[in-house]
Amino acid sequence: MTVRTLDRFPLPPSAVRESAPGDARENARENALENSRERTAPEAAAPPGLRLTAAQRELWSRPGREQGGATQVSATSVTAAPITAAPITAAYREIRGPLDPVLFAEALHRTVGEADALRMRVVDTPDGPRQRPIAIEPPGHGFPLCAADLRVTEGMGETGGGDGGEDPEAFRTALTWMRADLVRGFDPDGGPLFAYALFRVGDRRWLWYRRVHRALLDAHGHRLVDRRVAEVYTALAAGEDPGPSPFGRLADLVAEDAAYRASPARERDRAYWRSRLAHPTVGDDDASHTSSDHHGHSHPTGNTFHLDAETTAGLCELAAAVRGSRTGLLLAAQALHLCRATGRRDVFLGLPLPGRTGPAALRVPGTVRNTVPLRLAVSPDATLAGLVRQADDAVREARAHQRYRRADLRRDLGLPAGHPALAGPLVDVVPAGEPVAFAGAPSTLHALTPETTGEGAAVTFRFPSGETADEGLRVDTWTDHPSEPQEQRHALHALLTRLPALDPHVPLSALSLVPDEEHERALREGNDTAVPVPATTAIGPFEARAARTPEATALVAGDERLTYARLNARANRLARHLTTLGVRPGTFAAVDLPWSTAGVVALLAVLKAGGACLFSGEGEARGKGSHAIGGPRAAGPYGEPPVPVCALTTASTRSACSARSAEGPRTVLLDDPDLPAVLAAHPPVDPARALTPHDPAYATRTTDTTHHTVVVPHSALDNRLRWLQHHHPLTPSDRLLLQGPFSPETLAVDVLWPLREGATLVLAAPEIGETGTSGNEAADGRASGCGADAPAAETGPDDRPDEAGEAGAPVLSPARRVREHGITVARFDTAALRKFLGAPEAGECGRLRHVLTGGEPPDQATADRFTRLLPHTALHHHFGPPEAPSAAHRTWAPEGAAPHGTVRPVWNARLHVLDSALRPCPPGVPGELYVAGTPLAMGYAGYPARTAGRFPADPYGPPGTRMYRTGRGARRRADGGVELLAASDPDGCQGPTGGGEPPGTAPADGAPAG
């Protein structure tokens, strides 16, 4: 027969005629059918009004019951359908060999009649839900069995299918139908809570599909039913009587469950589990990432991989060598994998157990299965052998207390739903059992949902048996996160493959759990960033630009426009004055200026003089801390904290400072009325300087609690600026907005980048209350520039007052600034970006081409809103601590975005995700993020021991190179990108060998913080 329309229908009469080989088989068939009809009568079913077991009550009360178990599914691969959120279980059994579909239908119907649980429906009564029997009609008269021959052409063996071969198109059609069937609901008030299908996908290849409400059968019950169907079919095919049912009564299983809940044994089990789960070392923050008990909301997907026979044999030999079980070894492997994936050494797994302790209960199909927590300690000094024995001991104890429900334990402990202690990934080890064969035709089970409900992540290990005994271990994995299955599957596969070759008696901290080629691949992927750059300083290209386009507009401040020639001349005069004060290569000049044109001139002048700009945190340059403007002097920027030889500020800023030391550096007041005359004495040409790319360009405080000062060389700054221009190219027609306080970001992005590329820098008056001065203060000339109040006759044409805006002009919101000034490139921190997007004018900034952010990346909601409002504007995030500024980036391009939180290195930078032994973590395995390459700072000035600890040698770079330990968790993705995890100390993001100094702690050499 060939059936192309898939729907529920009885087997056609033609199939019955074609399948009847003789009178003997026909008589056996009729007898079996009559017997099964008798057993499906309500009188022969379990007593009416049976209570539900504790497991059934948990399942029946979950969301989805009112919809009859309807499910929601997502697209999956051909080899595995999605997990459903509703309480159903689905699977198909692949049968290889000849099969009589009519006999199969009769065997299935008879088995259903023998299993009390399958002939039940659950109804709500005043006393709570109860199980009541229903009549099950025979095949062809309402029995829920769909049958179809999906072969394109009969006789596939002659057309390429071979003996037992399958039609690939038929196989895909069957899987598509199965996936679609997962969303079909049951009628909880009437019809049976199960559905079956039988598909022929080859001459000797069949797929037997089942979908059953979990309240009827658990995994053990399904195994009992499958074996009985095969047994009955084999007997019918041989013309024999299948014999009496081996099943026990459901009423006995319910009674045993109720008796346990009222027994002293339950109290003993309760005490055991409360003691076993005392003081879990996982936090509530982890619970937010676990969806185990958020039923109806998660939609995990499944995938399958196989180990070869040799590796499987090696695992079995390893288990025997450490005097452990295969189950213990696989549980230890999963615990080790989870420890590497989460960094948690106190690992919790979910262990499914049958919930049956007596031989009578083991014969009853029903639902009493329970998942118990398995707690394992994965410490750095533990060995694999010890971990296997620990797992075996834990399983042995868990089996003795397996009937105490996990839901009860959660209530006892007061843990929230999804807490890792009771929602760890389920790990089910299915040993090789008796093969399920249908009159000699072997079969293999393929799960379409996990066998236990409510698990957001699950792993099932299946050992081969029967015809597949020569094959390897099959591993089914399930996860909540669609982006993770491939990476996690790869990591678990690599670990299992590696285990047989490892010494089980060596501490885990000394084991390399992935092959060397995996380490090499992890290092290569995403780190091919080498780009030759000229050996120049950061200021040189600006001077070259001023010489090439002297009349181009460089800076706009209110009504004033400065050409490149005028801006360069002002900076040159101030730079020459600074050299007379001792500013030269290797020295520092503190910059403590309000928002103004003078600030731009000052930044350029310090670099032109060969000095480095010293930026301090808010208020720190105003007398706080040993490095403040008024702090004591010290020789050199490396052995001692950097002390500026001079400080550039204004009278208003200076008057707001706290008391200063009498030995403070010389102060240059840029609003001093006598300064213009001093500057006019210097020529406006570029000063000579012995500056190299290795000299410091600026220094700034770290953002942690230590507030150490890091020094960044010109080579790192110049590399960053050249990369910026390559990836976000500016043209002379671009206008970049300068706003906010002066900082390293201001120097690099807002000042040097546009001025090196011939673009225009726009100083727009900041809003009152923002960091910096108000519009009126900026406009009154007190912070306007070098000698703002001097008469033009004394200052000359290149030293006119710098106007930041007209006095009394209205202060604009960020969005209005961008719109009205025709800004094409702007930089915001995350908070300012949200404020910008909240303005009504944000969607009117049509000229905006690029927006840059720093610090923590914008959340997905902010990025989505940005894309909606500005669909033709690219949003760029630059990531990097002060020790490795802007070493990585990501872009939300108008046409799409990379996964949230994923970054890639800039030119000549390398991102390493390493474990605590400094070994590369393979894709999908978290570790600690290290940054190497050109973007690195020189270190912490004045703290050589801390510099050595946080800037260790780079074992994967050229000799003599260093890397910076960020203390931040990260995970490399399969595409080579690096996913940033929640900021934490190094202990919180390491695998079994984690450890180290958390960011913000006191330096190891005992040097004081600050």
N, C-alpha and C positions, 0 to 999 in steps of 0.2 A: 504494500500500500504506500501511497505517497500523499501526504497531507501538507498543504501549504498554509492554511489558515489556522493560526494558533488561538485556541480558546478552550474552555473546559468542555469536554464532550466524551461520551462513552466510546469504547473501542468499537469500530464499525463491525457489523455482522460478517463482512468478508474476511476480516482478520480472524474471527473465530473459526470460520470454515477452513481457512488456509492453515491454521495452527493445529487442527485436530488430527493427530497421526493415527488414531485407532480407537476402537471401542473401549479398550481397557483404560486408556488415559481419559477418555470422555467420561466413563463411569466414575473414575476417581475424582475427576473434576466436579461432577454433579454432587457426589457425596460430600466433598469438602465444602462446596458452596452451600449445601443445605445445613451442614454443621455450623458454618459461620453465620448463616442467617439466624439460626436459633440463638447463638450467643449474643447477637446484637439486639435482641429484644430487651426492653427496659427491665423486665423482671429478672433477667440473668445478669444485669449490671450490678455495680456496687450499690450498697444500700443508699436510698435517697437521703439527701441532706447531709452528706459528709462534710465535716469541717475542713478547712484548708490547713495544710501544714504551714509552719512559720515561713518557709521559703516561698510557698505559694502566696501567702498574704503580702509579702514584700513585693512580689511581682505584680499581683493583681491591683495593688493600690497605686502603681506607678502611672505617670502620664501616658496617654495613648490607649488606655483600656476603653474609654468612652468611644473612641474611634475604631474599636474593634481590632486594635493592634496595627492600624495603618502606620506605615513607616515613611520616612523621608530618606532619599538616597541621593548620592552624587555619582558622577562619572568615575569609573575605575578602569583598571586594566582588564584584559580578557581573562587573566588567570585568577582574579579575585574580585568579588563584588564588595560593595561597601558594607560596613557595619550599620545596622539600623538603630535608631534611638528607641523605638518601641520594643516591648518585651516579646520578641519572636526569635527563633533560631532557624537558620536555613543552611542547607548543605546539599550537595549532590554526590552520588556514588557512581563512579565510572565502572561500568561492567564490561569486561573484554571477553567476548565469546558468544556462542549462540544463546538466544534467549527467546522463550515463548511468551509474548506479551500478555496473552489471555491467562496462562497459568500464573504469571507474575501478579496480575491483578487479583486473582483468586487468593494467592498466598498472602498478599498484602492485606486484603480484606479480612481474611481469617485471623491474621495476627492482630489487626486492629480490634477484632472481636474478642481476642484473648486478653488484651491489655485494658484493664479497667480505666486507666487514666485517659486514654485516647477517646473513650466513649462518654466523657464527661463535659458538661458545660457548667459555668460558674454563674450563679444568680445571687442577687442581693436580697437578703431577708431581714426582718427586724432583729434577728440575732446575729447579723453579719453575713458575709458571703458564704455560700454553701455550694458544694459540688453535687450535681444531680445528673443521672444518666440520660442519654439520648439514644434513639435508634439510629443505627448506621445502615443506610441502604446498600445493596450489593452493587458491584460494578455494572455499569450500563443502566442503572436505575437511581442515580443520585449520588453515588459514591464520588467524593471529590478527587478524581484522578483524571488528569489531562494526558492524552497519549498522542504522539505524532511521529511520523516517519519524515525526517527532515532532509533525507538524502536528495540531492539534486537529481541523481540518476541511480536507479537500483543497479546492484552489481558493481559496487565500487571496487571490489577486488579485481575486476577485469580492467578497470580504467585508472588504476594507479593507487587505489586505496590499500591494496594488499590484504593479506589475511588479518582480519581484525582492524584494518586501517580505517581511518575516519575521514569524513568529508569536512574539510576545514570550514567551509561556508556553513554547513549544517551545525557544526560545533559552535560557531559564533552566533548563529541564530538562536540556538538553545540558551546560550549564556545571556543573550540580550533579553530573551523572554523571562529568564529567571530573575534578572535584575529588575525588570518591570513588575514581576509578580510580588516582589518584596514590599511594594507600596499598597498592595491590595489588602483590605481589612477583613477581619472575621466578624461574624454576627455573634456577639457574646450572649445573646438571649435565645438563640435558636440553633443554628447549624453547628457542625463540628468545628473545633478550633485547630484544624490542621488541613493541609492541602498537599497533594502529591502530583507528580508528573513523570512520565516515562518518554524519553526521546530517543529515537534511533538516529545516530549520527554516522553510521558506517555499517558495512555488512555484518561485522561482528563487534560493534561498539555501541553501547547504550549508556544513557545518563538517567539515573533515577534521582529525581529532585524531591525535596521535602521542605515544607515550611510549617512550623508548629509553634503554637503559643508556648512560651517558656513555663507558664504555670502548669502545663500538662506533663512535660518531660524535661528532665535535665540531661546532661551528657551521658551519665550512666544509663539512664532509661533509654536513650536513643541507641546505645550500643546493644542493649538487650533486645530491642525491637528489630534492629537491623539483622542481628544474628538469627532471630526467630523467623523473619521473612525468608532469609536464605535457606534456613533449615526446612521450612514448609515447602518452598518452591522445589528444592532438591527432591523431597519425598514425592510431591505431585508429579514431577517430571519423570520419576522412576515408576509411577503408578502405585505408590505405596501410601499408607496412612501416615500422616505426619506425627501421630501420637498425641497424647494429652499436652495441654499447655504447661510450660515450665514456670509460668509467672505466678507470683504470689498475689494476694488480694490487696488492693489499694487501701481498703478499710484498715487492714493490719498496719500498714505504713503510717496512716494518719494517727491511729491509736498509739503507736510507738512514739511518734513525734510529740503528741500531747503528754504522754506519760513522762517523757524526758523533761519537758518544761516544768513539770511539777515535782521533779525528783531532786534528791541531794546531789546527784551527779552534776546537774546543771550549775549548782552553786559552787562546786569544786572547780568546774571549768571556768566559771566566771572569775573566781579568785586567781586562777592560773593566768588568764589573759590580762587581767588588770596588773598583775605583777610583771608579766612579760613585756608589757608596753609602757612601763613606768618611765617617765622622763625622756620622751623622744627628743632627739636633738635636731629636729627639723622645725622650721618656723612656719608661722601662718602665711608668710609671703610665698612659701612653696605651694601652699594649698591653692593659691589662685591660679596656679599653672596646671592643676590636676582636675580633670573633668569627670572623674570616675562616677560620681554620684549626681551629676547634673543631668539627669535623664531627660531626654527629649530635646537637648540643646546641642549635643556634640555629635559629630558625624565622622567617626574615624574611618580610615580606609585601610584595606588589607593588602599585603604583598607576600609572596612566597619565594624562598630560595632553597636550594638543595646543596648539601655537602656531598662530596664524592665518597665512594665506599672506603677508600683508603683513609681519608680524614676521619670518617665515622669510626672505623676500626681503631684508629689512633686515640680517639677520645675514650672509647671503651677500655683500651689498654691503660690509658692514663688513670681512669677511675679505679681500675683494679690495682694499679701500682701504688696508689695512695690509700688503699684499703677503704675506698669509698664506693658509693653507688653511682650509676650513670645519672640518676636523677639529681643526686647531690652535686655532681660535677657541673651539670647544666645550670642548676640554680646558682652555684658559685660563679659560673661564667656570666650569667645575667646580672648578678649583683655587682660584679666587677665592671661590666659594661655600663650599668646604671650609675655607678660611682664615677666613672670617667665622664659620663654624659651630664651629670648634675653637680659633681664635685662634693657630693655628700658621702661621708664615710659611714654614717648610720643609715643603712639601706633597708627599706621596707619593700617587700614583694608581696603580691597576692597569690596564695597557694590554694587552688580549687581542690576540694576533697569531697567524696561522695556523700558525706553526711549519714552514712549507713555503717553501723558497727557490728551488726549480727548477720548471720548467713541468711535468715529469712528476709530481712530487709534488702539484701543484695539481689534478691530475685524479683523485686517488685519494680516495674516501671512507674516512675512518678517524679516528683520534684521535691527533694530535700537537700540538694547539693548546697554546700557552703564554701565561701572563700575566706580563708583565715589569713591573718597577717604573718609574714615570715620576716623576722628581724635579724639582719646579719651585720656584723661589724667588719668593715673593710679598712683595716688600718695599714699604714705604710710598712710596719714590721711584720705583718701577717704573711704567711706563705699560701700558695695555692692549695697545697695539701691540707693545711689547717683550715682554710676556708671551705673546702669540700667536706671535711669532717664536721665543721660547724653547721653546715647546711643539713647534713644527714641527721645530726642530733636534733636540730630544730624541726625537721620534718617528722621525726619519730615522736617528739613531744606533741607536735600539732595534731597528729593523727589521733592521739589519745584524748584530745580535747576538741575534736573537730565539729561537734554538734552545737557549740555555743555560737549563736548567730553574730555575724559582724555588725549588723544593725543594732543589736542589743549592746554590743561592746562600745559602739560609738556613743550611744546614749549614756552608758555608764561613765565613760571618760569625759563626756561633755565636749567632744571634738566636733568641729564644724564639718559639714558635708564636703568631701573632697580633700580632707586633711591627709597628707602623705602617709601618716602612720597606718591609715586604714584604706588607702586608695592607691597603694603602689601598683605598678604594672603587674597584671596577672601573668603568671608563668605556669604553664601546664605541660607536663612531660608525659606523653602517651607512649607507654612501652609497646614493644612488638607483641601482639597478641595473636590469637588464632585467626587465620585469614577468613574473611567473609566471602564465600564462593557460592554461586548459584548453579547447581548441577555441574560443578567443575569450572565454571566461568569465574575467574578471580575479579575482585573489585577493589577500588581505592576510593577513600572518602576525601572530598574536597569541601572545606568549610566556606560558606559564604558570609557567615557572621561568627563572632567568637562564641565558644560554647557556654560562656558565663556572661550574663548581662551586666551592664553598668560599668564595664571596664573601659576607660578611655584609651588605655594602652595595654596590649596583651601580646604574649609570645607563646606559641604552641610548638613544642618539639615532638615530632613523630618519628619513631624508629620504624624502619621497614620490616615487613612481615610477608609471608606467603610468597607470591610471585615476585614481589619487589624486595625480597630479602637481600639480593645482591646490590641493591641501590643504597644510596646514602641517606643520612638524616634529612628530613624535611622540616623546614622552619617557616611557620606562618607568623607574620608580624602584623600588628594593628596599631595605629596611632591616630591621635586627634588632629595632628597638624599635617595638612596635605603637602607642605613644603619639606617635611622631614623624612618621609618613608625611605626614599632612596639613600639618603645620607646615613640614617640610623641602621638600615638594613646592611649597607656596605660596611659600617663600623662593626656590627655584630658578626657579620660573615668573616671579616678579617680577624677578629678576635678568636672565633671558634677554630678557624683554620690554623691560627698561630699556636694555640694551646698545646697540641701534642708534642711540639718541638721544644717546649719550655721546661726548665727544671722546676718541678713543683715544690721543691724545698728551699728555694731562694726567696728572700723577701720580695714582696710585690714592688717595693720601691726600686729594686734592681732589675726588674723584668722589663724588657721591651715588648710591648703587647701587640705591636704592628710590625710588619716586615720592613726591612730597610728601604725597599723601593717605595713604600707608603710614606716614609719620612721624607724621602727625596721629592716625591710628588707634592707633598704638602708644602715643602719649601719653595718649589718652583711655581706652583699655581698662584697667579695673581701678583708675583713679585718680579716679573720681567719688566723692570722699570728703568733700566740703565739708559740714560740719554746724555751724551756729551754736552757740556755747557762751557762757555768761555770762562777763563779764570779772571773774572771782573769783580768789582765791588758793587754794592747796591746803589751807590750814588753816581758812579761813572756814567751809566746810560742816560741819566737825567741831564747831565752836563752836555753829553753828545746831542741829545734831543734839542736843548736850548740853542746849541750852535747851528743845528740844521734848520729849525723852524723858529727863529727868534721872534717873529711878529705874530705867531699863532697865539690864541688866547689860552693861557694856562690856568687862571684862577678868576672866578667871579664871586664877588662879595657885595651884595646889594647892588648899588649903581656903579661900583668900581670894577674894572676889568684889568687884570695884569697879564701882560704878554709873557712869554717864556723868557725873553731877554730881561724884562724888568724884575721878574721874580728871581731869576738867577743872580742878577746884580745885587739885589737886596741880601740874598742869602750869602753871597760872596763877601760883602762888606762885614756882615755879622760874623762870618766864619773867621775872617782875618783878625777881628777883634778878639774872638775866643782863643785864638792861638797865642795871643799876648798874655792870656790868663792861664796858659798851661795846657789847653786842650790839644791833644795830639793822639796818634794811634796808640791804643792800649789804655787810654784814660776815659773817664766818664764825666758827662755833664748832666745834671739832674734837670728834668723838664717838668715844671709844675705850673702849667699855664691854663687859663680859661679858654673857652672856645673863641678863636679869633684868627685873623690872617697872620698875626704875629706868630702864632703857634706853628703854622706851616713853615714860615720863614725860619723859625728857630730849629725845627727838626732838620731841615735841609742844611742849615749852617753847622750844626754839630757834626753831621756826617761829612760835610765838606772839609771841616777842620781836621778830620781823621779820628774824632772822638766817637764815643758810643753814647746813645741816649739811655739814661737811667730812668725807667718808669717805676713808680711805686703804686701800691694799692691806695684806695681812697683814704686820704688823711695821713698815710704813712710818710709821704714826703714833706709833711707839715709838722715835723718835729717828733714823730713817734718812731720808736725802734732805733736800734744802733746804726741802721743804714740811712737814717733820715738826713735831710739836707743839713741839719745842724749837728750831725753825729761826728765822732772823732775820725780823724784821717787815718788811713792805713796805706801801706805801700803795695801796689799791685792788685789786680782784680781776681787773682786765682787763689793765692794762699790766704788772703784776707777778704772779708766782705768789701765790695766795691764802694768807695767813697768818692763822690764827685769832686772835681777840682773847682767846679763852679756850678751855680744853680741859676737857671733861667726862669724868671717868674715875673709877677707884676706887683705893684704896690698894694692893690686890693687883696690879692691872694696872700701876700706876705703878712699883711696886718691881721689876717684871719688865722694865722698859724699859732701854734702853742709856743711857749717859751723855748728859745733856742740856746744852744751851747755857744759860748763865746768863741770857740775854736771852729765854728762852722765854715764851710767853703764860701768863697766870695760870691756875692749875689749880683746878678745882672738883671736889673729891672727894665723890662722892655718898654714900659711906659714912662721911664725917666725922661723928663724934658731935655736933659743935657746929652742923652745918648745919640740923637741924630747928628750932632756936631762931631762926636767921637767917631761915628761910623763914616761920616763923609770924608774923613782923613784917609780912609783905606780905599785902594783901587777896587772897582767892581768886577775884577776878573777872577777866574777860578784859582784858588790857592794851590800851591804845590804841597804834596803830602806823601809820606812814605807808607801808604795804606795798602794792605794786602787782603785777599779774601779770607785769610785765617784770623784777622783781627776782629775784635768784638764790634757788632753793629748796635746792639742794645742789650740792656739787662732789665729784668722784671722779676717781681715776686711770684712765687708759686701760689696756687689757689688752695693748697691744703693748710692744715693748722700750723705747720712749721714756718711758713712764709720765708723760706729760703730764697736767695736771689740766684737766678739762672742767667747765664751769659750766652747770647746767641751770636755766632760769627756772621760776617758778611756772606760767606759761601752759602750758608743755609738760607739767608734772606734772599740772596740773588737767585738761588735755585727755585725758591718758592715763587718769586715774581716772574721768572721766565716760564714756569709751568702755568701760572695763572694766565699769562698772555696766550699761551698755546691752546689751552682748553676753553677759555672765555675771552677770545680776542677782542681787544679794544681798538677803535679807530679814532682818528682825529675828530670825528663828528660825535663821539660819545661824550656824555656829561655825567660825571659821577658825584653823588651827594656826599658831602662831609658833614657828619653830625656826631654829637656825643663827645665824651672826654678824649683827651689824647692818650694813646695806649700803643702797644706794639701793633695791634690790628690797624689803628689809624695810620701809623707809620708805613706799614706794608701795603695795605689794601687801598686806603683812602688817599694817601699822599703819593708814595713812590710809584705805585702801579700806573695810575693815569698819567702822571707827569713823565714817566719814562716812555710812554707810548703816544704822546702828543694829544691826549684827550684833555677835556676841560674839567677842572675841579670846582665844584659849586659849594660855597659856604652859605647855607641857609640858616637863618636865625632859629635856634632851638626854642622849644616851648618853655615857658616859665615853669620851673620845678624840675626840669630835666637836669642831668649832670652837665655842668658847664654854666655859662652865664646866661642871663635873660637877654631877650632881644634888645631891650633898652640899654642895658649895661654894655653890650657889645657895640651898640651904635654910638655911645657917647664919646668914644675915642680913648677911654682909659685903658681898654684892652685891645686897642686896634692894631698896634704894631710898633715897630721900632721908632720911637720918637713921634708919636701921633700928634702931639700938640705943637711940634716945632714948626716955625713958619717955613713956607716953601722956599724962600730966598736962601735959607740956611741949609735945607736938606737937599735941594736939587730935585730934578724931575723924577728920579728913581726912589725918592724917599718921602713921597707924599703920604698923608694919613691913610691908613687902611680902614675903610668903612665896611663893617659887617652887615650893615643894613641901615635904612633910614630911621632916624629917631621917631618913635611913636608909631612905626609901621606895625600892622597887625601881625601877631605871631601865628604861623600856620601849623596845622596838624601834619604829621609825617606824610600822609597820603596827599594832602594839598601841596606840600613842598615838592613832592615828586611830580605831581601833575603840572603845577604852574611853572616850575623851573625846567620842564622838559627833560627830566632825569632819565637816563637809559640804564644806569647801573647803580644799585644801592646796596648797602650792607645793614642788616638788623640783627640784634640778638633775638632769641626766640620770643621773649616777652614783647619786645618792640614789634616783631613781625605780627604777632597776634593783634596788637593795637593798630598797626597799619591796616590789616585786613578788616578790622572792625569799623573803619571809617567809611562813610558813604562814598567818598571819592576814590576808594581803592580800585574799583572796577573801571575807573576812567583813566588810569595811568597806562594808556596804550603804547607809549613810547618805551616803556620799561622793557629791557631785553634780559637782564640778569639781576637776580637778587641773591645775595650771599648771606649765609648765617654761620655762626660759630657756637662753641660750647656744646650743650646737649642738643641733639637733632630735634627739629620740630616733630611733634606727634603726627600720626597719620591724619587725624581730623584737620589739623592746621594745614598740612600739605594738600589735602583734598580740597579744602576751601580755597587755597591759593590757586590751584589748578582751575577751579571753576571760575574764579574772578578774573584770572589772568591766564587764559589758555595758551597765549603765545609767548609767555615769559618763562624762562628756565629758573628753577629754584635750586641753588647749590648749597650744600652743607660741607663745611671744612672742619674736620676733627683733628684735634691734637692738643695735648697738654702744653704748658709753657716749656717743658723740657724737649718737646718735639712738635713745634707749632705747625699746624696745618699739614701734618704728615699724611693725612688720608682725606678722602672726599667721597661724596656721592651727589648725584644730580637727579632731581625730579624733572625729567624732561617733559615738554608739552605733550609728546606722543606716548608717554608712559613712564613708569617709575620702577626702580629696582626695589627689592623687598625692603621694608622699613628697617632702618638701623644697619644696613649693609654699607660698608665703605671699602674703598680701594686706595692703594698707596699712590702718592704723587711721584713725579720724576725722582729717580735715584733714591727712593725710599723703599724699605722692605718691612712688611708686617709679618711678624712671627707669632703664631699661637702655640705656646709651649707648655709642657707639663712642668712640674717642679724639678724634674731632673734635666730640664732644658732640652727635652726631646720634642720634636714637632708633633702636635696632635693631628690626627687625620681628619678629613672633612666630617663634620657632624659632631665631633667630640670637643667639648669646651676645654679651654685652658686659659692661660694668662697671656695678655697681649703685650708683645715687645715690639718696639720700633727701632729700626736700624737704618743707617744710611746718612745721606747728606743733611736732612733736616734737623739732626740732633743738635742740642745745645752743647756748650763746652762742659757744663757741669754746674755744681753749686759753688759759687764763689765763697771761699772761706771755710768750706766743709769738705776737705778731700776724702775723708773716710766715707761720708754719705755719698759723695760722687762715685766712689769706687763700688759701693753697694748697689746703687740704683742705675749705674751705667757700666754693667759688666762687659767683658770682652764678648764679641759676637762670634760664636763658634762656627757660624755658617757664612761669614763674610771674609773678605781679604784679611790677611794678617794685620794686626794692629787696630782693627776697627772695633767699634763699640755698639751696644744697643741699649735702649732705655726700657726699664721695667715699669710698665704703667700701673700695675696693680689692678688692672681692670679685666674682668672676664670677657672672653670672646670665643667665637666659634667660626671656623672656616667653612664656607659653603662649598658645594660641589662645583659651582661655577667659578671658584677662585676668590670670590668676595669674602670679606670678613664681617661677621655679624657681631655687633657690640651687645654685650649682655649688661645686666644691671651693674652699676659701679659697686665694687666691693673690695674688701681687702684681699690680698693674695691667697689667704687661707680659704676664702669662700669660693674660689673659682678653680681649685686644683683637684686633681684626681687623687688616687690613693696615696700619693707621695707628696701632697701639697705642703705648703708651709712658706715661711718667709716673713719679712718685715712688712706690715701693712702700711699703706700710704698714710702719712701724717703722724707716724710715731717718731719718737726721738731718734736721732742718728746713732748708729752703733758705736761711734767713737766717743759718745758722751758729750758732744758739742751741744751747746744750748740751742733750743728752738728759737727761731727768729733770726 
